[in-house]
Amino acid sequence: MVTVDEAVVARLKLQGNNFEILVDCSNAIALREGKAVDMKDVLAARKVFSDAKKGMEASENLMKQLFNTTDKDEIARHIIKKGEIHLTTEYKSNLREIKKRKIISLIHRNGVDPKTHLPHPINRIENAMEEVKFYANEFAPVEEQLQEALKKLKQVLPIRFEVKEIEVKIAPAYAAKAYSVIKNYGTILRDEWQNNGYWVGIIEMPAGLETEFYEKINSMCHGEVEAKVLKIK
């Protein structure tokens, strides 16, 4: 159980009335996201306040009226899921870093240098983001921030999102095993098992995965694989 001094406030306003609880920031967010968390690990105190800072507890009659219960754990769950959680500075910082990593991963996965059609190394993307002073927002969805990041990055880094269609031919000894890996890299548009046991397929994938894809299947098939780009979109 988190201590009162370490706890943050979660607040819900109903019909003009404040209901507040003291919670562990990380566990409250986990509960809000639908994860199974014991309430003893969430609450610093099994109390519902009208003003937590002043230590003023909420009226049980009012809770009964608005929540249809006086069970503190049940009310706390409702406040966490429907109300506002005051995040700690550390937690916000961690969220920003997570969002930043996801944005960088998406850019690396989908983006390429338009001249070479090859992906930019992750450290190059990181350096460019620092140069243009892009900072991830801990609350905004990654997909929304991605476009903003790309707009800024293009000021210092030539980049374009591309999709490639790649034809792959794999020797019989490795075809079945490689197939399960190949489908994880994109969408298999067409495929066939030839009479001689070779597997031939066309896979559509984000351009940034091309190099990693080649390295993976070459290693798995010990070089007994052919691959060529058919189309760049």
N, C-alpha and C positions, 0 to 999 in steps of 0.2 A: 504493500500500500504506500502511495506517495504521501509525503508529509504535507501539512497545510502550507508551510513556507515555500515548498517547491511547486505547489499546485497552481493551475491557472483557472480562470473563471469560464464556465460555459453558461450562456444566458439565453433565455427565451422569453419573449414578451407576448402575453395573451390578454386580449381585451384590456389593454392599458396597464396590466400588472406584470412586474418583473419576477421571474423565477430563475435563481442562480444556484449553481453547484460548483464545488471545487474539485478539479479533476487532474489526473496525470495527462499531459498533453498528447504524448504518443499513443497511449492506450485508448484515449477518448477518440482520437482520429481513426484508430484501427476499428473500434466499435462502430463508428459512423460509416466506415467503408464496408461493413457487413461481416467483419471477422469475429470469431468467437473469443470474447474476452470476459473474464470473470469481473464482476462489478467491484470486488474488493481490490482489484488491481487498477481500477479506473478512478474510484472516488477517494478523496482525501478524508472525507467525512460523510457519513450517511445522513446528510441533512440537506434540506432544500431551503434556500434563503430568498428573501425579498431584496436584501442588500448584503451580499457576502462580506464586503469590506467592513461594514459596521456590525456584522454578526447577527443581523436581524433575520429570524427564521420566518418563512412564509406561513400564512394561515392554513391550517389543515382543512378548515371548512371551504376556503377558496380553492385549495388543491382538489378537494373532492368534487367541487362544482365544475372546475375547468378540465381536470384530467380524469374524472370519474373513478379516482382511486386516491388513497393516501399512502400507497406503497412507495417508499422513497426510491428504491431501485428502478421500479417501472417508470416513475416520473423522471428520474435521471436519464434513463435511456431515451425518453421522448425529447428531453431538452437537448441531449447530445445530437440526436438525429435531425431535429428540426430547428435547433437554435444556432447560436454563434459561439464558436470556441476561440478564446483569445490565445493565439499561438505564441510560444516563447521565441525569443530572438534566435536561439540555437536551432529550433525546429524549422523556423522560416528559412534559415540559411541552408539547412540540409535539403529542404524542399526545392530551393532554387538550384542547388547543385544537381539534384536528381533530374529536374526539368532540363537543365543545361545539357547534361549527359545524353538525355533522350533526343534532344534537338540535334546535337552533334552527330549522334548515331544515325538519325534519319537522313541528314545531309550527306554523310559518308556513304550510306547505303544507296541513296538514289541519285546523288549528284556527281557530275564528272566535269573535267576541263573540256570545254567545247572543241578545243583544237586537237587534243589527243584522245578524247573520249575515254579517258582513264580517271578513276576516282582520285580525289585529293586525299593525302594522308591525314589521319585524325589530328595530328599535332599541327598541321598547316591550317586546318579549320579552326582549331582552338586559338592559334595565334592571331588569325584574322578576326575572330570574334572579339578578342581583346583590343585589337587595333581599332575596330569600329565602335568599341564600347557598347557591345550588346550584352544586356543583363537579363537573365531569365526572370520571369514573374512567377512567384511561387503559387499563385492562384489560377492564372489563366491556363486553359488547355494547351498542351504541347502543339497540337495541330494549328491553332490560331497563331502561336508565336513563331512557328516555322516560317511562315511567309514573311513576317517582319524581319526575321534573322537573315533570310535569303536576300531581301531587298538591301539590307545594310552590307552584307558580305560582298555583294556584286560590285561595291564601290572599290574593293581592294583585291578581290579574288574572282577570276573568270570561272563561272560555275553555271551549270544547266542540269536540270533533271531529265534523265533519259531512261528509256526502256529498250532492252535489246532482245531480239529473237536469235537464239543460238541453236544450231543443229549439233546433236551429239550422237556419236556412234561408239558403242562399247562392246568389247570382246565378250564372248559367251561365258567365260570363267568368272566375270565380275558383274555381268549385266543385272542379275537379280538383286544383288547387294547394293549396287550403285543406284538403282532405281529409287529406293527408299530415301536416299540422300538427295538425289536430284530434285525430287518433287518439293523438298523443303526450301529450295532456292527461288521458286517462282511457280508459274502456271504451265503445265505441260499441254501444249496446243495440239500436238499430234504425236503418236508413237506407234511403233510396230515391232514385233518380234520376227526377224527374218528366218528363212529356212535353215540358214547356217548357224543359227543361235545368237547372232548379233542383235543387240537392241538399238534401234534408231529412233530418236525423238527430237522434237523441236520444243524448246522451253523458252518462255518469256519471263525475263527477270529484271529487277532494277539494275541499271548499268553499273552502279557502284559495287555490286557483288561479283562482277565478272572475274576479276583477278582471283578472288578468294575461291570462287567456284572451280576455276581451272586447277588451282593448287590442290583442292580437295579431291576432285575426281582423278587427277593424275596420280596422286598419292595412293588412293584407294585401288585404282586399276593398274598400278605399276606401269603407267605409260601406255597401256593397251586401250587407248581411247582417242577418238578424233573429235575435234570441236571447231566450229567456225561460226562467225556472226553472219546471219542472213539479212537482218534488218535492224536499223536504229530508228527509234521513234522519239 
